[in-house]
Amino acid sequence: MEIFKDNQPIPLNDHLCFSLYATSRAIQKLYHTGLSECKLTYPQYLVLVALSEHDELTVKKLGALLSLDSGTLTPLLKRLENEGLVVRNRSKDDERVVNVKLTEAGHQKRKAANNLPEVLVQKSGLSEEEWFQLENLSNKLFKNITE
């Protein structure tokens, strides 16, 4: 594939990494109002989304799903637990394994932030086909570069 010719420096606007970075920041900014109303940060919101999708996850599996290391995830989970949104329990089979689950309050908080993706879809200006194509290509790129 000959995307880059003549080994010339690539302008900033032609860097896919910059486009994805700027888009990610813009999405977080777009979500900010809704998250503030729910008293959630963006990473806390992602934890609630992941846990609402799965009944219970180990900290390790949750970290893998969110691409977060334990040094970032552990304090995040402590805050969510202190707010009564999640519970963490050591596995009875292996006490090194910590399981995380949403509380009823966590489920309610997740529901309160349920419309955030709709806001993004509406603001995107993309057709349904374009939306799914973008999502598929983004997932493919992530999968390929993290293998």
N, C-alpha and C positions, 0 to 999 in steps of 0.2 A: 504494500500500500504506500503510495507516494503522496502523503499529505504534506510533508515538509520537504521543500525543494531548495536546492542550492546551499543548504546548511546555513541559512541566514537566521539571525535572531527573530524570534516570533513576537509580534506585538502582543501586549497584555490582553487585549480583547479577543485574540485568537487562541489564548490558553484555555483549554477546557477546564483545567483545575481552577482557574480564577472564576470562570463562569459558574461552576458548581458551588464554589465557596461563597460567592456573592449571592447566589440564589438561595443557598441554605440560610445565610444571615437574613435575607429579605423575608423568608418564610418565618423564621423565628420572630422577626419584628412584627409581621402580620399577625402571628399568634399571640403576641405579647398582651394585648388588651384582654382577650379571653382568658389567658392564663392568669393574669393579674387578678381578674375578677374571681377566679377559682383559688387564688393564693397558691399557685403552682409555678415552679420553674419549668423550662422546656425539658430538661432531663427527668424531672419528677413526672411530668406528663407522659413521657415515653415509657417510664417504668409502669405507670398505671395502665397504659395501653397494652403493654406486653403481658402484664399479669391478668388483665381482664380477658385476654385472648386464651390464656392457658390457666387452668385452675390453680396450679402450684408449680413453681420453678425453683430449682436450686440457684444459689447465688451465682455459681459458675455458669450455668445455662443462661441465666438472665444477662450476665455480663457478655456472653457470646452473642446473644440476640441483639443487644444494644451497642456492641463494639465498645464496651467500657471495661477497664481493668478494675480489679478489686479495690485498689486504692481510691478510685473515684466512686465506685458503686457503694462500698460499705458506708461511708458517711451519708450518702444520699438515702440509703435504706434506713439508717438510724434516724434521720430527720423525719422520714415518712412514718416510721414506727412510733416516734415520739408524738406525732400528730394523729396517731390512731388510724392511719390509712392502710398499713400493712402489719403483718405479724411475721416474725422470723422464728423458726424452730429448728433445733439441731435434729438431724435424722437419728432415729432410734437404732438403725443398723450401723451407722458410721457417724460418730459425733463430729467428724471433720466437715461433714456435709451440712450446709444450712439451707433449709427450704424457706421460701418466701411466698406469702399468700395475701391477697387483698382482704381487708375487713369489709363489713357492710358499708362503713363510712368511705372506704376506698372505692368501692363500687359506685357509690353515690357521687363522689368527686369525679370519677371517670365519666359518668353520665353527664355531669354538668359541663364538661369540656367536649362533649360529643360532636358539636357542630363545627369545630375548628377546621377539619378537612374540607367541609362544604364551603367555607369561606375561601379557602385556597383554590378549590376547583372553580368557583365563580369568578374570582379575581384573575385566574390564569388566562382566560380568553381562549383556552384550548377546546377543541371538539372532544367528544367522548373517545373517538378513535385516536386522536393525538394524545390525549391523556394516558390511555392504556399503552400506547407505543412508547411514550416517555418513561412511564413506570417500568415497562419491560426492559428497555434499553439501560435504564439506570441500574436496575437489579442485575442485569447481565454484566455491566461494567464492574459493579461492586464485586460480584462473584469472581470474575476473571482476575481482578487485581489483588484479591485477598487469598487466592489459592496458592 
